[in-house]
Amino acid sequence: MKLRYHVVSYCLIASALPAAAQTQQIRVQGRNVLVHVPAGYDPGRPAPLVLAFHGGGGSAGFMADDSRYGLQRQADQGGFIVAFPNGASRLPGGRLATWNAGACCGYARDQDSDDVGFARAVVNAIEARYAVDAGRVFATGMSNGGMFAHRLACEAADVFRAVASVAGTDATTRCSPSRPVSVLHIHARDDDHVRFDGGAGPGAFRDPHSVMDFMSVPETIARWVQRDQCSGGPQRVLQVPGAWCDAYRNCAGGAQVQLCVTDTGGHSWPGADRVRPGKEAASTALDASAAIWRFFDSQPPRPAGAPR
């Protein structure tokens, strides 16, 4: 099932979507952002907002493809607004875009693109158009987009209540969150791009200078456990054939740190119906979109009067 996106500012797009669902394309700081408003959206009831960042070399439209990520379908089920921003690119139409996650990746990193400022602007632009629950704004991403979600947790914890990364470990060069922030990380043991135990695998960018010596998944989690001042060991919260999840729940400010691991799936979004040609099929042991929304939806509300 294909979604068609018409390049008209603030134009309603409703192909292959439930009758009450809406998808719009807006422009923020010269970049495209696709915004999906869920079926049943009520302007009188502020909705959660999820920003979903594509992988390196991708685009907003690619991340919005439900056959690959399923986030629009999940938004309709969960009642949240989901936005797909486009990364920094030198090419027409924003093709082959990347995110400045700190030490990675490509054009965005090399140009020192202010993607954190851009993400803040995207949230502001959506809040100006829709009723958004400012205490329930979240970020997720795939690969380089997941790395960028980690950076947002470091530098924009005042905006994002929690973040979730799939197949993209921490690439920040510095990290001092303004408050404890919940983090979910999802990774396949056999990822051949961002290796589970660290380093760039053979499936990463052809030009090694476009990436980095990726941090391992265990070190990524250990750093968030330290940043969020979690005490005690992890608790197994999911164990199914081919996947498991561990959670650190005794953390400062009610934050949580959770790691979900699939045995297979390579560098893909678990639960995806299809992947890029030539890539290993995504793991079916875990539905990443559903797991991410469960994690976001479980976060406690921001205390009344707390600064954003």
N, C-alpha and C positions, 0 to 999 in steps of 0.2 A: 504494500500500500504506500503510495507516494504522496507526500505533501508538496503542494506548489506554493512558492513564496513569490508574491508580486512586489516588485521594487517600487512602492509608492509610500511616501512618508505617512505613517499612522493609518495606513489602509487596512481594513479588516480582511483577514484571510481565513476562509472556513472550509477548505477542501479536505475531505477525509477525516473530519473531526465531528464530535457530537454537536447537535444543533446549538446548544448553549455555550459551547467552548469557542474561544476566540484566539487567534494568533495574529500578532501584529509585528511589523518591522518598523523600528524607530532608528534614529541616528543619534549617537552620543559621541561627542568629540570627533566627529567625522567617521565613526565606525558603525557598522551595522549591529543591531541587537534585535534578536527575535524574542518576542514576549508572548508566552502562552498563558491565557487566562482560563482557569479550569471551568468545566461545566458546573453550574450551580453557584458561580461567583455572585456574591451579594455585596454591593458597595456599602451597605450598612453594617457589614461585619468584616473588619480588617482581616486579610488573609496572610498566611505565611508567605515568604518569598525565598526562592532558591535560585542562585546564580550558578549556571553549569558551564564550565570552561572546557573547551575542546582540547584535544591533544596537539602536540607540535606538528606543524604542517597541515593542520585541519582548518576548520572554519565553523562559524555559527551554524550554518545550514547542516553540516555534517553531524554536529553534536545534537541537533534537533531531530535527527532521523530516528524515529521510534523503533525501527527494525534493528538498529545498532545499539541504542541506549534505553529506550522505553520510558524516558522521563516525562513526556507529555501525557502518556497514558497513566503514569503514576501520579502526576499532578491532578488529573481528573478524579482519580480514586481518592487521593489524599486531601483535595481541596486547597492546594497551594498554587501560587503563581510561579512559573518557572521561566527564567530568562536565559538566553543563549548569546552571550557577547562574542564578538569577533576579536581575535588577537591582533597584534601588530604585524603589519606586512608591507612590503615595498611593492607588491604586485596589484594590478587592477582587481577590484572586487574583493580585496582582502584575502586572496587565496594564499595557501601555504603559510598561514600565520602562526606565530609563536607567542609565548608569554614570558615576561621577565620574572622568573622565579628566584632570582638571585644569581646563582652560578650557572644557570641554564634558562633558556635555550636560544640558540640561533640569533636571528635578527633582533628580536625584542631585547634580549640580554645585551647584545653588542651595541645597540643604540641607547641603552639604559632607558628603555621606555617606561614611563610612569604608569604602569598598569595598575598599581594600587590606587592611585588617584583616579584612574579611569573606572575601576570597579566601584569606588565610592560615588562617582558621577552617575554610573548606571543605576545604582540603588536610588539616588536622589531623583533621577528622571522617572523611574517607575513609580516611586512614591508620589510624584506630582500628578500622575495619571490615574492611579488606582489606590484603593484602600488597602494599605499594607500594615501588618502588625510589626512595628519597628523593633519589638523585642523578640521576633521570630524570623530573623533574616539569616540565611545560611549560604554556604558556598560548597560546591563540589566540582570535581574535574577528573579528567582522564589523562594519565601520563604527564606531560608537561603542564597540562591544566590542573592536574592533581598537585603537582609541585607548587603551582601558583596558589592553590587553596591553602597549602601549608604556610606560604608567605603571608596570605591574608590573615591567618590566625595569629601570626607574629606581629603584624603591623596594622591591622584593622579590627582588633578584637572588640573595639567600641561599636562596630557595625554588625559584625558577624557573630551570632550566638554560638555556632558550631560549624565545623568544616568536615568534609569527607573527601578522601583522595583514593582513586583507583589507579594502581600501577605507577604511581609517581611519588617517590620518596622526598624527604626534606632536602631542598637545594638552597636554603637560605644561607646568607653570609653573616647575618646577625639576626637575633630574635629576642625581643623583650616585650611580650604581650602586656597590654595595659591591664588585663585581668585574666584570670584562668579561663580557658576556652576549650570546649569539648572537641575531640578529634577522633574520627574514625578513619582507619587505613585498611584498604582491601588490596590484596596482592596474591598472585599465583606463584607457587613454589618454582614453576618452570618458566617464568618470564624470561625471554631471551633479549629484551631491550633493557629494562631496568632490573638488573639481577637482584634476586631476593637477598643474597648475601653480599651485595655491593658490587659496583662496577657496571660499565656499559657493555651489554652483550652484542652479539653479531647482528641483531636486528635493529640496533639503534641507528641514528642518522648516518648516512654514508660518510659525511665529513665529521671525523671525531672532534674537530674543533668547535662544532656546533653544540656539543653536549658537554658532559663532565664525567668524572669518575664518581658515579652515583653512590650516594649514601645507602647503606644496607637498610632493610626493613627493621631488623632488631634495633639498630642504632636510632633510627627515626622514632620508634616507639619509646625507647629509653629516654630520649631527649624530651618528649612530651610528658612522660611520667615525671621527670624532674621539673619541667617548667610549671606543670600543674600541681606540683607538690603532692603527688599521690603517695599514699602509704599502704603497706601491705602488698601482697602479690596479686596476680591476675586471677580472675574467676572464669572458668569455662562457661560461657553462656549459650553456645551452640556447638553441637557435635553431630554431624550428619555424614554419610558416606561422601568423601571427596572434599569436605570443607569443615572448618571449625572457627569459632570466634572466642577470643579472650577479652575480658573487660577489667579495667582498673576503675573502681567506683569511689574509692575513698580519697577524693581529690579536693583541693581547695575550691571554695566557691560553688560547690555542687557540680564541678566539671567531671567529665568522664573521658577516659582514653580507651579506645577499643581497636583491636586488631582482628581482622577476618582473613583467613588464608584458604585458598583453594589448591588442591593437589595439581590440577591441570588447568589449561586455558591459555597459557602463554601470556602475551601482552594484549589482553582484551578485557572487555567489560563483562563480568560474569552474568549470565542470563541473556546475553544478546542473541537475537535470532540469526544474525549474520555478522561476519567480520570481513576485513579487507581480503581480496583474493590472495591465496597463497599462505595465509596465516592459519594457525591452529584454531579449531573451533573453540568458542568460548565455553567455559565451565558451565554446566547445568546444575551443579551442586548448590549454587547460591544465586539468588537474584539480586544483583548489586543495587538496582534502583529501589527495590522494595526494602532492602536492608538499610540503605541510606536514609530513606524517609522514616523508617521506624526509629532510627537513631536520632534524627532531627526532631521528630515528633515527641520523643521521650524527654527532651531537655526541659528542665524546670523553667517556668516563666521568669523573666527578669523582674527583680523586686521593684515594687512601686516606687517611683521617684529616683530610681538608679539612673546615673548618667548613661547616655547611649554609648 
